[in-house]
């Protein structure tokens, strides 16, 4: 189910993070604009999960000090994105906050 949001002016990171979670939607912020898309379907999730496993196995084999995350908030200069997969330096991941 999609949710309509009435808002005046450009959206901010604070505005987006204050929205209620909606597991049926992926909500991102690009240049002050709210971008909403449907949550990925099963084939997409299956492929993403398999790639996640392969990346983790490769990182372990290479002794790389990284972590693999799925669909986390990534703050960028003009907003907030939620990529399917992110490979993050383990020390940086440990310093990240829970809300961002």
MARGUMAR-433270 format. One line per field, with one value per residue: residue number from 1; residue in one letter; chain; x, y, z of N, C-alpha, C in turn. Coordinates in steps of 0.001 Angstrom, whole numbers, plus 524288, in hexadecimal, padded with zeros to 5 digits. Each point is the difference from the previous one (the first is absolute). Example, Ala and Ser with C-alpha at 12.3 -4.5 7.8 and 13.67 -1.06 7.14 Angstrom:
2
n	c(1 2)
res	c(a s)
chain	c(A A)
n.X	c(83386 7FEA2)
n.Y	c(7E9C6 8041A)
n.Z	c(81E78 7FD30)
ca.X	c(7FC86 80334)
ca.Y	c(804A6 804A6)
ca.Z	c(80000 8003C)
c.X	c(80384 7FCFE)
c.Y	c(804B0 80442)
c.Z	c(80000 802DA)
***
This chain:
100
n	c(1 2 3 4 5 6 7 8 9 10 11 12 13 14 15 16 17 18 19 20 21 22 23 24 25 26 27 28 29 30 31 32 33 34 35 36 37 38 39 40 41 42 43 44 45 46 47 48 49 50 51 52 53 54 55 56 57 58 59 60 61 62 63 64 65 66 67 68 69 70 71 72 73 74 75 76 77 78 79 80 81 82 83 84 85 86 87 88 89 90 91 92 93 94 95 96 97 98 99 100)
res	c(x x x x x x x x x x x x x x x x x x x x x x x x x x x x x x x x x x x x x x x x x x x x x x x x x x x x x x x x x x x x x x x x x x x x x x x x x x x x x x x x x x x x x x x x x x x x x x x x x x x x)
chain	c(A A A A A A A A A A A A A A A A A A A A A A A A A A A A A A A A A A A A A A A A A A A A A A A A A A A A A A A A A A A A A A A A A A A A A A A A A A A A A A A A A A A A A A A A A A A A A A A A A A A A)
n.X	c(8034A 7FF0A 80340 7FC1E 803C5 7FD2F 802A7 80135 801E1 80518 800A0 800AB 804D1 7FF77 7FDAD 8038A 803CF 7FCD2 80000 7FB33 80201 800D6 7FF7A 7FBB1 802A2 80302 80144 8015B 80436 7FE72 803B7 7FE71 80032 7FB64 802EA 7FB7B 8016B 7FDB5 7FF26 804E7 7FEC2 7FDC2 7FF71 7FEB3 7FCD9 7FE5F 80020 7FDA0 7FCFA 7FF9D 7FF5D 7FCAD 7FE36 80003 7FE0A 7FCD1 7FEFE 7FFA0 7FD3A 7FD89 7FF95 7FED1 7FDAA 7FC22 8015D 7FC09 7FB80 7FC7A 7FD4E 7FB27 7FEB2 80486 7FED6 800EE 80262 7FE1C 80369 7FCEF 800D7 7FCAB 80352 7FD4E 8050D 7FFA1 804E3 802AA 804A0 80088 803AA 80203 8044F 7FEF9 7FEDA 80425 801AF 7FD4A 7FC51 7FC7A 7FF3B 80517)
n.Y	c(7FB7D 803B1 8036E 80368 8035A 8033A 80318 80452 80135 800A7 7FB03 7FF1C 7FEF2 803FC 80286 7FE1C 800F4 8041B 7FE84 7FE0C 7FBC6 7FED5 7FB12 80231 803E9 8019A 80300 802EF 802E5 802AF 8035D 7FE98 7FC2A 7FEBC 7FBC0 7FE2A 7FB45 7FC4D 7FD44 7FE46 7FD7B 7FB5D 8003F 804E9 7FED0 7FC1A 80302 803BD 7FC59 7FDCF 804B7 800FB 7FB32 800C4 804B5 7FDF3 7FBFD 80365 80315 7FBC6 7FE0D 804EB 7FE74 801AA 80464 7FD4E 8029D 7FC51 8041C 7FEBF 80340 8026F 803A8 80273 8033B 802C5 802D9 7FDB3 7FC8F 7FC2C 7FC1E 7FC2A 7FF26 7FC7F 800F8 7FFDE 800F7 7FF53 8039A 7FBDA 802EF 8017B 7FB08 7FF0E 80418 7FD5B 803A6 7FEA2 80518 7FFFC)
n.Z	c(80000 7FC8D 801EC 7FF8A 7FEE3 802F3 7FCEF 8027C 7FB5A 7FF61 7FF52 8050A 80154 8033C 7FC01 7FCCE 8035A 80017 7FB05 80081 801F4 7FB13 801B8 7FE40 8023C 7FC2A 8040F 7FBEB 800BD 7FBCB 80140 804BD 7FC81 801C9 80001 7FE27 80179 7FD3C 80432 7FFA0 7FBA9 80022 7FACD 800B1 803EE 7FD01 7FBC0 802AE 801FE 7FB55 7FDE2 803D1 7FF6E 7FAE1 800E5 8038D 7FCD3 7FC16 8030F 801A7 7FB37 7FEBA 80463 7FD10 80241 7FDD5 7FFA5 7FF00 7FE47 80142 7FC25 800AA 80375 7FB8A 80340 7FC09 7FD39 7FC7C 803E2 7FF1E 7FF5F 7FDC9 7FF32 7FC3E 7FEA1 80476 7FE0D 80533 8008A 80254 80018 7FB2F 7FEFB 802E7 7FD33 7FC5C 7FF99 80364 80043 7FEFB)
ca.X	c(7FCB6 8031C 7FE27 800DA 80201 7FF8D 8049F 80107 80589 80364 800A5 80530 8015C 7FD05 7FA94 7FF99 800FA 7FB92 7FB81 7FF50 80200 7FC21 802DF 7FE62 80245 8054F 7FFB0 80528 80002 803B7 7FF80 7FB6A 7FB4B 7FEE9 7FFAE 7FDB3 7FF87 7FE2C 80409 80166 7FD37 802FE 80499 803F6 8020E 80314 804F8 802D9 801D9 8044F 80487 801C8 80301 804E7 8036D 801F7 803CD 804AF 80290 8026D 80470 80410 8011D 7FEB9 7FD5B 7FB45 7FB00 7FC2B 7FAD5 7FBBD 7FBEF 800B6 80013 80519 7FF7F 8033F 7FFB7 7FAE7 7FB88 80066 7FEFA 7FFB1 8019A 7FEEB 80477 80437 804C2 801B8 80480 7FDFC 800AA 7FC12 7FAEB 7FF94 7FF24 7FB0F 7FBAE 7FBA8 7FBEF 801E0)
ca.Y	c(80483 804C0 8040B 8053A 8039C 8057C 802B4 804D9 80121 7FB73 7FC6B 7FFCE 7FAEE 7FF86 7FED1 7FA9C 7FC5F 80047 7FD43 7FAAE 7FBD8 7FD5F 7FBBB 7FF56 8043B 801DE 805B3 80260 805AA 801A5 80586 80246 7FD57 7FADC 7FC08 7FB4A 7FB98 7FB3E 7FC80 7FC19 7FB0C 7FB4A 7FEE8 803EF 7FECB 7FB36 8015D 8034F 7FCA8 7FCC1 8036F 8013B 7FB79 7FFB7 80441 7FEAC 7FBC5 80234 80354 7FC80 7FD7E 803EF 80256 80594 801E4 80295 7FD85 80084 8013E 8004E 80409 80395 80587 80241 805A4 8021B 805BA 80261 7FD1F 7FAEE 7FBAF 7FACD 7FC33 7FA88 7FDF4 803AC 7FDCF 80438 7FF24 7FE1E 80400 8040D 7FDD5 7FFEE 80557 801F7 80013 7FC85 80293 801D8)
ca.Z	c(80000 7FFEE 80380 7FDF5 803F0 7FE88 801F7 7FD33 7FF4B 7FF5F 8046B 8025E 8023D 804DE 7FE86 7FE13 8044C 8039E 7FDC6 80208 7FC90 7FCBD 7FD85 7FA8E 7FCE9 800FE 7FFD0 7FF99 7FF5C 7FC04 7FEC6 80276 7FE1E 8022F 7FBEF 8023B 7FC6A 8028D 80202 7FC19 8000E 8016E 7FCB7 8012C 80532 7FF97 7FD7C 803A5 80444 7FDFB 7FF4A 8054C 801DA 7FD01 801BE 80535 7FF6A 7FD93 803DD 803D1 7FD67 7FF2C 8051B 7FFA2 804B5 7FE18 8011D 7FBD1 8020B 7FC38 80077 80466 7FEA9 7FECF 7FF66 7FBD1 8003D 7FEE1 80206 80289 7FC6D 80261 7FC0A 80142 802EE 8010D 80239 80370 8035A 80507 803FF 7FEF0 80167 805BB 801D0 7FDF2 803BC 7FEB1 7FCF1 7FAE4)
c.X	c(80382 7FD83 80144 801C0 7FF43 8047E 800D3 805DD 8033A 80043 80594 800FA 7FCEB 7FA54 7FF66 800CD 7FB92 7FB2A 7FF6F 80218 7FB79 802D0 7FE89 8027F 805B1 7FFCD 80588 7FF5D 8043B 7FEF3 7FB2D 7FADB 7FF91 7FF43 7FE09 7FFA6 7FE23 804A3 8012E 7FCF4 80397 80494 80480 80294 80374 80562 80364 8024D 804A3 804EC 80246 8036A 80541 803D2 80241 80426 80521 80305 802C9 804DB 80490 801BE 7FF33 7FCDE 7FB45 7FB37 7FC6A 7FAAD 7FC10 7FC4F 80083 7FFFB 8059C 7FF27 80403 7FF60 7FA98 7FB6B 80153 7FE75 7FFCC 80175 7FEC3 8044C 8041D 80482 80291 804D5 7FE04 80082 7FBF8 7FA8D 7FF37 7FECD 7FAC5 7FBD0 7FB95 7FC10 801C1 802EE)
c.Y	c(804CF 80409 80543 80387 8058B 802E4 804DC 800E1 7FB19 7FCBB 8005D 7FA77 7FF10 7FE9E 7FA42 7FC14 7FFFC 7FD2B 7FA9D 7FC05 7FD7B 7FBA8 7FF19 80409 800DE 805E3 80236 805DE 80173 805BF 80295 7FD8D 7FA9D 7FC2C 7FAF8 7FBCE 7FB42 7FCE4 7FBD9 7FAE9 7FB6A 7FEDA 803D3 7FEDB 7FB22 8012A 80342 7FCC5 7FCA8 80340 80190 7FB93 7FF96 80442 7FEDA 7FBB5 8020A 8036C 7FCB4 7FD74 803C7 80293 805ED 80195 80344 7FD02 800FD 800D9 80037 80470 8035F 805A4 801CB 805D1 801CC 805EE 80255 7FCBF 7FAF6 7FBCF 7FAEA 7FC05 7FA69 7FDB4 80441 7FD09 80471 7FE54 7FEAD 80423 80458 7FE04 7FFFF 8056A 80241 7FFE1 7FCA1 80294 801B6 7FBCB)
c.Z	c(80000 80393 7FD90 80476 7FDF9 8029D 7FCB7 7FFC8 7FF75 80502 80201 801FA 80507 7FEE4 7FE85 80466 803F8 7FDE8 80280 7FC11 7FD19 7FD12 7FA47 7FC6C 8017B 7FF37 80023 7FF25 7FC1C 7FEC0 80238 7FE59 80277 7FB7F 8028A 7FBD1 80312 80206 7FBE3 800B3 80130 7FC65 80113 80542 7FFF0 7FDAE 803AE 8047A 7FE40 7FF3A 80546 80216 7FD33 801B1 80564 7FFBB 7FDBD 803D4 80418 7FDB7 7FF63 80518 7FFD6 804CD 7FE65 801DB 7FB66 80280 7FB8E 80179 804EA 7FE08 7FF1A 7FF10 7FBFB 80008 7FEE1 801E0 802BF 7FC0D 8030C 7FBC4 801C0 8036E 800A3 80275 80314 8030A 8057E 8044D 7FF49 80181 805D8 8022C 7FE42 80440 7FE17 7FC62 7FA9E 7FD2D)
***
